[in-house]
């Protein structure tokens, strides 16, 4: 009696004891479920990188604007009319007076736009306030309302005059990059709305506004409240401006993404569940077996949540594939157990349910254990990773796979024995035919690969390897970039919008709006910027020259937002010196005295010039220069506005080009940093680790399979045969992702583990059945046909169920869920196809020449 026979006999003979013990164990494990687990962000991956340390230095030593920013973008044929300006000033007043929005706004200049500059200039021109006064919003509104169109046009022209030195702030940052300086018409402009939370600061934008500032940074406002206020702002803007304006900000992105996710799941989850039920109903043709399988899936997920809670594993995006892997394995394990049980019952009609389960479970238990052991150890091999999120993924995957074996290899068979025995005692015949065994469409579909294997196995294997090689070559050119806009919701197709009532999704323009804002406007704050940190001899005139050269390099790079004159939107010591000198005569004289080449920048005595800058505008100076308590200048900073459509990798590459240009200065160093750069470094490092993890997993599984088959059949080569279809399926998946332009990033790299996990499971079941059937048969053809119609039927039911259920997510409005559905569905389909086409031919060749 084999180990499988002994375990099967114990489960059947002591089914009630097995049920009680395993239900108690399940309850104990599930008790660890944490309804609100901690989360581990991807930023944890490279927390100690040079780029992250440089960003930490900037945040610690420079004055940075960490306020939450929302942008109100007004669009139309001409948004520089007096009426349009008055409307945006009234909007600002409404926002400040609103009970929900007002408390979230920054105390110092909470709303800043071009209308403020024009109104303030008009008031100053009329002598109503001193040149340095900051009139109230009411005064600004009154002044513009009282002006005639000719007077307004004169003031507007003066404000937008490129040669003007009377405007204390840059008016062009409120206008799109395609605006022609000096003209008095534009098709878009932006209004900045600044919010301050207890997590943020009250940075200074250096623009004109109104209201007195305060020094109290404690607002009592949470980030969630600030985000809710942004949604309220969007409602007000939509009511007042309709389609001619929109609001963009982090709160809007979060709200729209959440709504799109809900809209997607309202339609797709019931549809996916219905598809799973239909396919399971076709495969099982028995309500009780369908219900038992769903109960088992629920128990496995309870184990998963409990293990995660007991071990304190935080949630992360890397864990998204684990529950779906387990659902796929659960359905597969359940189908194999039930179908072998049915086969045993049909082969011995006189056998009772206990005897049929004893024979059926014994025939499949070793394959279940082998699949569990190989995939579990394969994932556990990633515990050597230095990245905590990868180790979490490995541990949770292995624990979940073990739970799947316990539930479907032990508990579900015991439950089925008890239920079928109870029904049989009451005259209910529970004997049914296994799926795929009887002649029909499923049988014909399953037999295609077997017939090809018996006739032209070499050709089948050769063709599979050629296609796999093509997929591997395509994978070398697959997109690996990370772009935040790829995660923004897509607008629903017309057929979805025609659904009745609550099923119809909303309109989602967030991606289009994000692209427009990112490509047209510089966004204040760190979220839309990258940085270059310059350290060393920053008072050397040549260092300032290299900073200017870095600005020139930035203007030639596509990742950065361009100003109206075509130059990149950069803030640096050079730009701040020129900006402050335009309104401060003392600094202007100091620069002129030190300017030997007439470029408007000092070429000597930089320490004295920088001291004068701090005297004239200390807050602005502190944004680009780090001065120690003893007056030494030790670092400088360049901030570059990044286009919203630029990927993190493109932004990082272009920022590094700027840093390289600056780094040519003597006795000074420069490093690219900023949120996008840190993200790119983290993503690239994590992706590299995931690729290595996939390779290690395959090698570990190969070693285990070789050892297992040597132990059982003295045939280690069978391990290679079993794994080859898995590698083929993985290559096909990567090649298809290249064709469909689906990026291979950290998100999809984790999902491809499904191709390995399910592929190994499918292949082991097929190989085990083939070898077992071959031992009792003199015909390779008969052995293969029995394997295909028996085990192949269970695999077809499993693959169809999981691929249909998860593939429907490919219609989601949120791109991450859509990519997840597509890649998951493809990985299941390719794993099944490889198992049913490539593996039969490999087994035939192995049987002929190796066995």
RASUL-V380669 format. One record per backbone hydrogen bond with DSSP energy under -0.5 kcal/mol. CO is the residue of the C=O (numbers start at 1). NH is the residue of the N-H. Records with the same first field share a line. If there is no record, write none. Layout:
CO=NH, NH
//
This chain:
2=6
3=7
4=8
5=9
6=10
7=11
8=12
9=13
10=14
12=15
14=18
15=19
16=20
17=21
18=22
19=23
20=24
21=25
22=26
23=27
24=28
25=29
26=30
27=31
29=32
30=33
33=35
34=37
38=315
39=41
41=44
42=45
44=47
46=49
49=53
50=54
51=55
52=56
53=57
54=58
55=59
56=60
57=61
58=62
62=64
64=66
65=526
68=195
69=250
70=193
71=73, 248
72=74, 191
73=246
74=189
81=85
82=86
83=87
84=88
85=89
86=90
87=91
88=92
89=93
90=94
91=95
92=96
93=97
94=98
98=102
101=104, 105
102=105
104=196
107=109
110=194
112=192
113=116, 117
114=118
115=119
116=120
117=121
118=122
119=123
120=124
121=125
122=126
123=128
124=127
130=133
133=135
136=140
137=141
138=142
139=143
140=144
141=145
142=146
143=147
144=147
148=152
149=153
150=154
151=155
152=156
153=157
154=158
155=159
156=160
157=161
158=161
160=182
161=164
166=168
169=171
170=173
171=174
172=175
174=190
176=179
179=181
180=183
186=79
187=76
188=176
189=74
190=114
191=72
192=112, 194
193=70
194=106
195=68
197=200
210=109
215=217
217=219
221=198
222=226
223=227
224=228
225=229
226=230
227=231
228=232
229=233
230=234
231=235
232=236
233=237
234=238
235=239
236=240
237=241, 242
238=242
241=244
242=245
244=75
246=73
248=71
249=253
250=254
251=255
252=256
253=257
254=258
255=259
256=260
257=261
258=262
259=263
260=264
261=265
262=266
263=267
264=268
265=269, 270
267=271
268=272
269=273
270=274
271=275
272=276
273=277
274=278
275=279
276=280
277=281
278=282
279=283
280=284, 285
281=285
286=290
287=291
288=292
289=293
290=294
291=295
292=296
293=297
294=298
295=299
296=300
297=301
298=302
299=303
300=304
301=305
302=306
303=307
304=308
305=309
306=310
307=311
308=313
309=312
312=314
315=40
316=319
317=320
318=321
319=322, 323
320=324
321=325
322=326
323=327
324=328
325=329
326=330
327=331
328=332
329=333
330=334
331=335
332=336
333=337
334=338
335=339
336=340
337=341
338=342
339=343
340=344
341=345
342=346
343=347
344=348
346=349
348=351
352=356
353=357
354=358
355=359
356=360
357=361
358=362
359=363
360=364
361=364, 365
362=366
364=368
365=369
366=370
367=371
368=372
369=373
370=374
371=375
372=376
373=377
374=378
375=379
376=380
377=381
379=382
380=383
381=384
382=385
386=388
387=390, 391
388=392
389=393
390=394
391=395
392=396
393=397
394=398
395=399
396=400
397=401
398=402
399=403
400=404
401=405
402=406
403=407
404=408
405=409
406=410, 411
407=412
410=414
411=415
412=416
413=417
414=418
415=419
416=420
417=421
418=422
419=423
420=424
421=425
422=426
423=426, 428
424=427
427=429
428=430
434=437, 438
440=444
441=445
442=446
443=447
444=448
445=448
446=450
447=451
448=452
449=453
450=454
451=455
452=456
453=457
456=460
457=461
458=462
459=463
460=464
461=465
462=466
463=467
464=468
465=469
466=470
467=471
468=472
469=473
470=474
471=475
472=476
473=476
474=477
475=478
479=744
481=483
482=648
483=486
484=487
485=488
489=511
493=496, 497
494=498
496=499
500=503
501=504
506=492
507=509
509=513
510=514
511=515
512=516
513=517
514=518
515=519
516=520
517=521
520=177
522=524
525=528
526=529
528=642
529=675, 676
530=640
531=673
532=534, 638
533=535, 671
534=636
535=669
536=538
537=540
540=543, 544
541=545
542=546
543=547
544=548
545=549
546=550
547=551
548=552
549=553
550=554
551=555
552=556
553=556
554=557
557=560
559=643
561=569
563=566
567=563
568=570
569=641
571=639
572=576
573=577
574=578
575=579
576=580
577=581
578=582
580=583, 584
583=585
584=588
585=589
586=590
587=591
588=592
589=593
590=594
591=594, 595
592=595
594=596, 603
605=609
606=610
607=611
608=612
609=613
610=614
611=615
612=616
613=617
617=621
618=622
619=623
620=623, 624
621=624, 625
622=63
624=637
625=627
626=634, 635
628=631
632=628, 634
634=536
635=626
636=534
638=532
639=571
640=530
641=561
643=646
647=651
648=652
649=653
650=654
651=655
652=656
653=657
654=658
655=659
656=660
657=661
658=662
659=663
661=664
662=665
665=668
667=537
669=535
671=533
673=531
674=678
675=679
676=680
677=681
678=682
679=683
680=684
681=685
682=686
683=687
684=688
685=689
686=690
687=691
688=692
689=693
690=694
691=695
692=696
693=697
694=698
695=699
696=700
697=701
698=702
699=703
700=704
701=705
702=706
703=707
704=708
705=709
706=710
707=711
708=712
709=713, 715
710=714
715=718
716=719, 720
717=721
718=722
719=723
720=724
721=725
723=726, 727
724=728
725=729
726=730
727=731
728=732
729=733
730=734
731=735
732=736
733=737
734=738
735=739
736=740
737=742
738=741
741=743
743=745
745=749
746=750
747=751
748=752
750=753
751=754
752=755, 756
753=757
754=758, 759
755=759
756=760
757=761
758=762
759=763
760=764
761=765
762=766
763=767
764=768
765=769
766=770
767=771
768=772
769=773
770=774
771=775
772=776
773=776
774=777
778=780
779=783
780=784
781=785
782=786
783=787
784=788
785=789
786=790
787=791, 792
790=794
791=795
792=796
793=797
794=798
795=799
796=800
797=801
798=802
799=803
800=804
801=805
802=806
803=807
804=808
806=809
807=810
808=811
809=812
813=490, 815
814=818
815=819
816=820
817=821
818=822
819=823
820=824
821=825
822=826
823=827
824=828
825=829
826=830
827=831
828=832
829=833
830=834
831=835
832=836
833=837
834=838, 839
837=841
838=842
839=843
840=844
841=845
842=846
843=847
844=848
845=849
846=850, 851
//
